[in-house]
Every structure is written in C-alpha cells, then in structure tokens.
Amino acid sequence: MDIVTIRNLCKELPSKYQFNIGKDGFPVRTGDDDASVGFNIIAEEYSEAQEHIENIHNKLLEDNIWIWTHGTFDQHLDLPSKKEGGLATFLEKIENEGCKNAISDYDGVKKMVDWIRNR
C-alpha cells in the first residue's frame, strides 16, 4: 500500500512541477533532470509521503536494502552536484566545517554508515 500511495502522489508531478511520469507511474528523466529529482520532490515537498517512505525504508532493511528517506543521497549530504566541481566544494566544506556541520542530515548519514558496518 505504501508504494501505491507514493505512486499516486507522483501523479501530481506533471501538473505541479512539469515533471514527466513513466508508464509505471514513477518519475522519469525530464529535460536535464533525471528521475531522482522527481523522487526528491515527493520526499521533500509532500509531508504525507514521509510515513510511507519510512515504511518502505524499514521493509527493505529487512532484506538488507537501504533507501534514503529524504530523496537521494544528495539531499542527505547537501551535495551541490555530483560533478567534479560540486564534489570539490562538498569536500572543502567538510574540511572547513567538519562532517557534523557540513552534512545536512548528519544523523541519517551516520545511521546508514553504521548499518553498513554492522551488516
């Protein structure tokens, strides 16, 4: 039921955000934006989605699969870009401010790292 709810929320993306939806009902590449942008919108802009995303996260953890709960890992890290310049900016921010201050969802990222270590 959680997946169905998320899929139903995705139906709003074309009219509200001019984002395309694929035949499966989920976001697809739209212009320069890949599908992850659509998932980020759902995770960040739709508060009613959060409970369902958390449920999906917890169900998949039972099968040793991690999914991010606030969109892509970029959202959790506050990564400006996956390109070299964005990564350099991110690393410089960590060097100057430390991980706790530079990573927007430090607790969530730490939880994922601990999960990997303890598997």
N, C-alpha and C positions, 0 to 999 in steps of 0.2 A: 504494500500500500504506500510505503514511503516513496518508492520510485515513481509510482503513478502520480502522487501529489507533486513531486518535482517536475515531472513531465508536463503536468497541467499548468504549472507556473511558467514553464518555458514557452508555452503557447502565447504568453503576453509579450514576449521579447520583440517580435516583429513590429507590433504597433507602438509600443512604448519606447523601444531603443533602436529600431531599424536594424535588428539583428536577425539573420536567417535561421530557420529551424529545418533540420533534415527530416527525411521520411520517418525516422524512428521517434521524432518528437523532441529531439535534443538539439542544442546549438551546433552549428557548423560554421566553417570559415566564412566570414563576411568581409569582403574587401581585404584590407590589410590585417584585420583582426582574426586570430584563429578561434576555434571553438572555446578555448579556455576563457576568453573574455565573456562569453555568454554565461558560463558557469560561475565566473566571478560575480557577475551582476546578480544572479539568483542568490548566491551565498551572502552577498553584502547588502543588497537592496530590498530583499524580501525577508522580513523578520519571521514570517510564518514558515519559511523554508528551513530555518535553523534546526528545529526539533527533528525534522525528517532527515536532514543531513547528518545530524548526530546519531540517529538510529541506524542509518546506512553505515556510517563510520564504525559503530560498535558491532554491527552484524558482520562486517567484513573483517574486523580484527579477530573474530573467532576463527577465521580461515587464514590468519596471518597476512592480511592485506591492509595496508594503511591508505586512507584517503584523507586529504586535507578538508577541514570543516569550514573554512572561510574562503573557498575558491582554490586557486592554485598555490603552490608553494611561494610564488612571487608575492602574493598577498601577505603571507605569514612573515616573510623575511623583509618586506617593504623593498623588494628588489626593483630598481628603476627600469631595468632592461636586462634581457639575457645576452645581449650583445657585449662585446669586449669592454666598451666604454662604461656600460651600466654595471658590469661586474667589478670593474676597477673602482668605480665610485662607491659601490657597496663595500668592497674590501677596505677602502680608505676610511669609510665611515666606521667600520668595525675597529680599525686600528686607532682611530682618534677618540671614539666614544666607548669602546668596549662592546661586547656582544649584547649584554643586557639592555643597553641604551640604543644600540643601532638596529636591533631586530624588533620589529613592531609587535610580533607575537612570540616573544622570547619563551614564555612558558609552554606554548604549543609546540614550538620547535624543539625545546628540551624534552618534552614528552615523547616526541617522535624519535629523537636520538636515543633516549632511554629505552624505548620499545625495541629499537633495532639491537641495542646492546644486550637486552635481556631475552631475546628470542631463542 
